[in-house]
Amino acid sequence: KPLFLYIPMQSVHKPNEVPKKYKDMYDGIVHNNKRKTLLAMVTAMDDAAQVVVTALKDTSMWENTIFIFFSDNGGPLKGIGNGQVNYPLRGGKYSYWEGGIRSVSFLHSPLLPGMQVNNELIHVTDWLPTLTHIAACGTEEHDRHCRGPELGDIDGVNQWGAIVGSAPSNRTEFLVNIDQKAHNAALRMGPWKLYKGNPGAGPWIPPPKLNGEKFDAQFDEDRADREKYESDYDYVFAESVGKPKPPAMQLYNVVEDPSETKEVSEKYPDIVQQMLDRIDYYNSRAIMPRNVPRDPASDPSLFGGVWTPWLESC
């Protein structure tokens, strides 16, 4: 029977901690302490992934395994940064910019040919219908009548043909986000990406090899700014005093301009309107968020550093 194994690695995420042996590997190579810790965490994560692969090989399961490794978002920057580099992409975690939402991934399997690069448009919601299709139909494309299980009206689409290179992507667009309280949204459609309202902070932070001074400065200069806000999300979407308010509408061709340097909404008003209509469509199906204020009584420091239910009703 098919086996689905999901392992969400905590490494390369807060808290920024790593065994000393990994950090020692970067002595004399990386000078920024935050980035040194981050890279050490990546190495520790690599070792953890190797444990999984070795276990699959030792149990004779590897030859029939599809191994997928991917990230859910770009790295945080500036006052919440841990040493990540999204450059040359713009922005970071929480924002709608490419540096916040575009991530690389790889897929490996003895069942598939290797050494292929895939640039098709694929969204994280596509993994569910894609993996259930594989489980039901296998990896071969010979049986094109096999459609896999019916999952109902979901956002994801089966992308197996696009992944193995036998067909183009099954999607031409995806909704980045709609925030009905903040009145902002972002949509990708073909090569175009539209921002309605504030997409969040969008700096370009170069890697230390390109500009070590600017890379280091982001941590020292912006940590105090972060402390003014309740959450990292609020910090990223804050409209700073003294800085111009983000334009109401921004359009970029992220295929030709993945760094989002050329705003072209005035040049393509028809595309802007078409994308606004699609945002309105998605908004008509959206459910109002039910966020509630943070409760100081839930602080893990009150429970020995453990996240735990804190209300009597729990």
TADA-V689068 format. One record per pair of residues at least 12 apart in sequence whose ideal C-beta (glycine too) atoms are under 7 Angstrom apart, sorted by the first residue. I is the first residue (numbers start at 1). J is the second residue. D is the distance in whole Angstrom. If there is no record, write none. Layout:
((I | J | D) (I | J | D))
This chain:
((2 | 135 | 4) (4 | 131 | 7) (7 | 52 | 7) (9 | 45 | 5) (9 | 48 | 7) (11 | 41 | 5) (11 | 42 | 7) (11 | 44 | 6) (11 | 45 | 4) (11 | 48 | 7) (12 | 38 | 6) (12 | 41 | 5) (12 | 42 | 6) (12 | 45 | 6) (14 | 82 | 7) (16 | 37 | 5) (16 | 82 | 5) (18 | 37 | 6) (18 | 40 | 4) (18 | 41 | 5) (18 | 44 | 6) (19 | 44 | 7) (22 | 40 | 4) (22 | 43 | 5) (22 | 44 | 5) (23 | 36 | 6) (23 | 37 | 6) (23 | 40 | 4) (25 | 40 | 7) (25 | 43 | 6) (26 | 39 | 6) (26 | 40 | 6) (32 | 83 | 6) (32 | 208 | 6) (32 | 215 | 7) (32 | 216 | 6) (34 | 82 | 6) (34 | 83 | 4) (34 | 219 | 6) (35 | 83 | 3) (35 | 208 | 7) (37 | 83 | 7) (38 | 82 | 5) (38 | 83 | 4) (38 | 84 | 7) (53 | 67 | 7) (62 | 110 | 7) (63 | 110 | 5) (65 | 109 | 6) (66 | 107 | 7) (66 | 109 | 4) (66 | 111 | 7) (66 | 134 | 7) (67 | 108 | 5) (67 | 109 | 6) (68 | 105 | 7) (68 | 107 | 5) (69 | 105 | 6) (69 | 106 | 5) (70 | 103 | 6) (70 | 105 | 3) (71 | 103 | 4) (72 | 124 | 7) (73 | 93 | 5) (73 | 100 | 6) (73 | 101 | 6) (73 | 103 | 7) (74 | 86 | 5) (74 | 89 | 7) (74 | 92 | 5) (74 | 93 | 6) (74 | 99 | 5) (74 | 100 | 5) (74 | 101 | 7) (74 | 102 | 7) (74 | 103 | 6) (75 | 92 | 6) (75 | 93 | 6) (76 | 92 | 5) (76 | 93 | 4) (76 | 232 | 7) (77 | 92 | 4) (77 | 203 | 6) (77 | 205 | 5) (77 | 218 | 6) (78 | 203 | 7) (78 | 218 | 5) (78 | 222 | 4) (79 | 222 | 4) (79 | 223 | 5) (79 | 225 | 5) (79 | 226 | 3) (79 | 235 | 6) (80 | 226 | 6) (80 | 232 | 5) (80 | 235 | 6) (81 | 218 | 6) (81 | 219 | 6) (85 | 207 | 4) (86 | 99 | 4) (87 | 204 | 6) (87 | 205 | 6) (87 | 206 | 5) (87 | 207 | 6) (88 | 204 | 7) (88 | 259 | 5) (89 | 102 | 6) (89 | 258 | 7) (89 | 259 | 6) (90 | 202 | 5) (90 | 204 | 6) (90 | 259 | 6) (90 | 260 | 5) (91 | 200 | 6) (91 | 201 | 6) (91 | 202 | 4) (91 | 203 | 7) (94 | 200 | 6) (94 | 232 | 6) (94 | 233 | 5) (94 | 236 | 4) (95 | 199 | 6) (95 | 200 | 3) (95 | 201 | 6) (95 | 202 | 6) (95 | 236 | 5) (96 | 176 | 5) (96 | 177 | 6) (96 | 186 | 4) (96 | 195 | 6) (96 | 199 | 4) (96 | 200 | 6) (97 | 199 | 6) (97 | 200 | 7) (97 | 202 | 5) (97 | 260 | 6) (98 | 254 | 6) (98 | 258 | 6) (98 | 260 | 6) (100 | 200 | 7) (101 | 176 | 6) (107 | 163 | 7) (111 | 139 | 5) (112 | 139 | 7) (112 | 164 | 6) (116 | 165 | 6) (118 | 163 | 6) (118 | 165 | 7) (120 | 162 | 4) (120 | 168 | 7) (120 | 169 | 4) (121 | 169 | 5) (121 | 171 | 6) (122 | 159 | 5) (122 | 162 | 7) (122 | 169 | 6) (123 | 156 | 7) (123 | 171 | 7) (123 | 174 | 4) (125 | 155 | 4) (125 | 156 | 4) (126 | 156 | 4) (126 | 157 | 6) (126 | 159 | 5) (127 | 156 | 7) (128 | 151 | 7) (128 | 154 | 7) (128 | 156 | 5) (129 | 148 | 7) (129 | 151 | 6) (129 | 154 | 7) (129 | 156 | 5) (129 | 157 | 6) (129 | 158 | 4) (130 | 158 | 5) (130 | 159 | 5) (130 | 160 | 5) (132 | 148 | 5) (132 | 149 | 5) (132 | 151 | 7) (133 | 148 | 4) (133 | 158 | 5) (133 | 160 | 5) (134 | 160 | 6) (136 | 148 | 4) (136 | 149 | 6) (141 | 161 | 7) (141 | 164 | 7) (141 | 166 | 5) (157 | 170 | 4) (157 | 171 | 5) (158 | 170 | 6) (172 | 189 | 7) (172 | 190 | 6) (173 | 187 | 7) (173 | 188 | 6) (173 | 189 | 4) (173 | 278 | 7) (174 | 188 | 5) (175 | 187 | 6) (175 | 282 | 5) (176 | 188 | 6) (178 | 279 | 7) (178 | 282 | 6) (178 | 283 | 6) (178 | 286 | 6) (180 | 286 | 7) (180 | 288 | 6) (180 | 289 | 7) (181 | 289 | 6) (182 | 198 | 7) (182 | 237 | 7) (183 | 197 | 5) (184 | 196 | 6) (184 | 197 | 3) (184 | 198 | 5) (184 | 199 | 7) (185 | 197 | 7) (185 | 279 | 5) (186 | 199 | 6) (187 | 275 | 5) (187 | 278 | 6) (187 | 279 | 5) (189 | 275 | 5) (189 | 278 | 7) (191 | 253 | 5) (191 | 254 | 6) (191 | 255 | 4) (191 | 256 | 7) (192 | 251 | 6) (192 | 253 | 6) (192 | 271 | 6) (192 | 275 | 7) (193 | 252 | 5) (193 | 254 | 5) (194 | 251 | 5) (194 | 272 | 6) (194 | 275 | 4) (195 | 250 | 4) (196 | 249 | 6) (196 | 276 | 7) (196 | 279 | 6) (197 | 248 | 7) (198 | 237 | 6) (198 | 239 | 6) (198 | 246 | 5) (199 | 246 | 7) (200 | 236 | 5) (200 | 237 | 5) (201 | 236 | 5) (205 | 218 | 6) (230 | 294 | 6) (249 | 265 | 5) (249 | 272 | 6) (250 | 263 | 5) (250 | 265 | 6) (251 | 263 | 7) (251 | 264 | 5) (251 | 265 | 4) (251 | 268 | 6) (251 | 271 | 7) (251 | 272 | 6) (252 | 264 | 7) (297 | 310 | 5) (298 | 310 | 5))
